Amino acid sequence: MTDFIETAISEAGLTLETSPADEPDHYRCTISNGRYEMVRTMRMKPDYPPPSLGGLLLYHAEQVQQIYDCDDILDWVKEYDLDLNDHKVRDKFTNLVKDQDALRRLLSDDGFHKMMTGLEIHQAISNARPR
């Protein structure tokens, strides 16, 4: 796992509990810091184990990155050339905002910003490597 994710987990004291959900290959995942819980259902590929805490945190950080620098939904739909009239687009934005808020509560504002900065640096380094 990447250092910035391990640091975020350690500094916030995060734990993960998973349990099978109602559908096959779905897991109910609860990330907690002892004061707040983020509960999401995740679908895994068939025969894959439940997600790890680091993998789950990285997944949500990458998803939330879509709206991280956007001021609002108008900024987001313009950035990604999406149709504001599509209710699925509005629902996705709402869910991304909920995930961002949950991550901020879990990590603290400072911890959240450090994780997102670490993600950007990690991606920049990965993109700069010769292929």
JOMOZI-V224979 format. One record per run of one state. SS is the DSSP state (alpha for helix, beta for strand, coil for the rest). FROM is the first residue (numbers start at 1). LEN is the number of residues. Records with the same first field share a line. If there is no record, write none. Layout:
BEGIN
SS->FROM-LEN / FROM-LEN
END
This chain:
BEGIN
coil->1-2 / 13-2 / 21-5 / 33-4 / 44-9 / 69-4 / 81-6 / 129-3
alpha->3-10 / 53-16 / 73-8 / 87-42
beta->15-6 / 26-7 / 37-7
END
